[in-house]
Amino acid sequence: MFDPKKIRRDFPILSSRVHGEPLVYLDNAATTQKPRQVIEALSRYYKLYNSNVHRGSHSLSNQSTALFESARDEVADFIGASSPKEIIWTRGATEAANLIAYSYADAVLCAGDTILVSVLEHHANFVPWQQIALRKSASIVPIPLGADLTIDLEKLQQLLAKHQPKIVAVTHVSNALGVINPIKGITQLAKSFGATVVVDGAQAIAHEPVDVHELGCDFYFFSAHKCYGPTGIGVLWGREAFLEQMQPWQFGGEMIESVSFEKTTFNTLPFKLEAGTPPIAEAIGFAQALTYLNSLDRSAASLHEKSLRALAIKRLSEIEGVRLIGVDADNVGILSFSVDQVHHQDLAMMLDQSGIAVRSGHHCTMPLMTYLGVSGTLRASFALYNTEEEVERFALCLKEAVIALTETTSEHPEAHSAAIAFISPDLPELTATLQTACSWQARLAALQQWAEQLPHLPDTLRQPERLVRGCESHVWLYAEQTDECYWHFAIDSDARMMRGLAYLLLAAFQGKTSKEIISFDVSDLLSACKLNQFLSPSRTNGVYAMVDAMKTIAKSTPTDLAFFGNKI
Ligand SMILES: Cc1ncc(COP(=O)(O)O)c(C=O)c1O
């Protein structure tokens, strides 16, 4: 029987605590944790075999080359490649997509050609196509989804017939929703119209059996770190004939055959597409991750992940206000949802304080979020080491967070008055409150209370041109300057925690001169208030984005700025 509790013992990080609570790691779609076997393989390599590969003239180099090349063999076996020559090491899925775009698409695309890309795509399998299309005067046409949020084969067929695309780029599994696309059907259709099919396997490789020849695609790529392996390495698989046709995209050592001042000739596959010293330890670590996976009952693991998702769906459906997205579709164990009246970032932050790691935001799928009509979602993604107890704890903490955040919601329409209110909270008082707060709950409560006290901006000012760039939630900023050169700011946000933080920043910046604003060090403020450890990277980025926007205003000619109102 598949026993996640036994498997957990292989993952040292899973017994750690976060904010004093046991870690519940449900951000596996971002990156999976690493088993002891992988960590030890990395360490063993550096302790026993570290040396450069291929060009060495000593035994250590022979050993490390043998390990490195056998890692390539292992990957080739894992995905059913015809030969290790078809396995190109990259830095990750993103680099693999860029490599196809620059070395393959650049050569085959002509002005007027079309690339079909599904609306589900991660930016890694979207932006490279958009950019190459721009360069080649080709166009990108979105493939829409069916009711189950997977690629709709009927609509795909119509698009293929209409546009006769050169390339069709699709994801095997959606990172935002977890839905599994019918890749075999997609490739059969697309190839019957003569298109080259590129499949992003970043979210599939750890969960679904992958046989590239059975799938029938031309390129398939993924990152090791989403499959229990190290960061910094990924794989591009391509049919040998396609890879042969591709020109190198980076030049240097390893990828050459001979070099003279007159001419350089290139190495054979796979080396001609791998310039420079490769990620040797990472390749060896990744092979160990695949060996580890192969030692488990993979179909039982996949069923286990799906059953955790089913349990999460059941529990979350019982929470008022929760809207699950893509519930019915077959799925690898990723659950995306939103909660009425509560910002996903606020929820993620509260869950983090209970040791629960989930992801909130657009998940690098902004076209999909637009398609779904949401600004972002909360995403819980399960791996083979997660347990039912963890799902229960996640659901319970989520319920408590939703209640806490909806009880005090300030999003009443009448709260949006027509007047702009410039408030000046007392900085020493706020700092002291945070400094003396005995726990994260107390700090959170203070921020929530300040969020309540922050006046909303009038709707006429909550407009796109006043949005602060670099914040994952919406933050609107308005500024005015008095004749005595003092600045007055008003800030609003759709996320509770950002409003609380904006309140604190207003205490620091309100009524100050340009010089005072520019010289203010916000990192000192965050550490004085003990917020530097408490805030997630995305929240910290949000704080710095607000500060940068206020500093930019203070530095620039007011009339140039969208944030700027009239002189008062
Ligand atoms: C579906 C998908 N494609 C591509 C990527 C990019 O992977 P990496 O950042 O490892 O290059 C991700 C990462 O989240 C993903 O989920």
The ligand as an SDF file (V2000), in Angstrom:
LIG
                    3D

 16 16  0  0  0  0  0  0  0  0999 V2000
    3.7060   24.7610  -16.6640 C   0  0  0  0  0  0  0  0  0  0  0  0
    5.0180   25.4440  -16.3880 C   0  0  0  0  0  0  0  0  0  0  0  0
    5.8400   25.7020  -17.4190 N   0  0  0  0  0  0  0  0  0  0  0  0
    7.0230   26.2840  -17.2370 C   0  0  0  0  0  0  0  0  0  0  0  0
    7.4400   26.6600  -15.9950 C   0  0  0  0  0  0  0  0  0  0  0  0
    8.7750   27.3180  -15.8330 C   0  0  0  0  0  0  0  0  0  0  0  0
    9.6110   26.5070  -15.0810 O   0  0  0  0  0  0  0  0  0  0  0  0
   11.0520   27.0300  -14.6150 P   0  0  0  0  0  0  0  0  0  0  0  0
   10.7900   28.2950  -13.8480 O   0  0  0  0  0  0  0  0  0  0  0  0
   11.5850   25.9500  -13.7560 O   0  0  0  0  0  0  0  0  0  0  0  0
   11.8530   27.2780  -15.8320 O   0  0  0  0  0  0  0  0  0  0  0  0
    6.6130   26.4390  -14.8910 C   0  0  0  0  0  0  0  0  0  0  0  0
    7.0040   26.8820  -13.5520 C   0  0  0  0  0  0  0  0  0  0  0  0
    6.1780   27.0980  -12.6950 O   0  0  0  0  0  0  0  0  0  0  0  0
    5.3690   25.7880  -15.0960 C   0  0  0  0  0  0  0  0  0  0  0  0
    4.5580   25.5170  -14.0750 O   0  0  0  0  0  0  0  0  0  0  0  0
  1  2  1  0
  2  3  1  0
  2 15  2  0
  3  4  2  0
  4  5  1  0
  5  6  1  0
  5 12  2  0
  6  7  1  0
  7  8  1  0
  8  9  2  0
  8 10  1  0
  8 11  1  0
 12 13  1  0
 12 15  1  0
 13 14  2  0
 15 16  1  0
M  END
$$$$
